[in-house]
Amino acid sequence: MENEELGAIRKKGRTTEVKGIQKYQVLRLQVAEAGQTQTLNTNTKQEHDRITGVFINVDQQNALVGSLLDLSIDDTEIIPEGFEAVLINRTVGVSINQMPYEFEVRARNSKIKLNYKDGAAPGAIYPYTVSVYLRAIDY
């Protein structure tokens, strides 16, 4: 299978063997109204050596239509501005180990900047929660 690349993201057709202890850091945003933009500035956990993948899960699937996000970690663009959130949404029935868009950046308390803009999709019910899962490796 071919690799798909965009910015620092690389989604592979097969799961990469992970060395070290795999963990997840979860970031959550609450979207209260149509068209709302949420920004989260935080840090990776100190105990994580590397962040190696990302995927999202939204408790209101209808809200994904037209919603956009961007993500940077350690001042590295992971997901570029204007990226459609639906493209990295968790797919039901697929193992979380096969979900992440893969990349590798330093963790250890690195700066995270996440922006999410709701697409004001017809049929979306507010409020809803966006969960962003960062796959972390501790060596």
Secondary structure, DSSP 4 states (H G I P E B T S, - for coil): ---EEETTEEE-SSPPPPPSEEEEEEEEEEE-STT-EEEEEEE--TT--EEEEEEEEES-GGGGTT-EEEEEETTEEEEEEEEEGGGGBPPTTS-GGG-PEEEEEE-SS-EEEEEEE----TT--SSEEEEEEEEEEE-
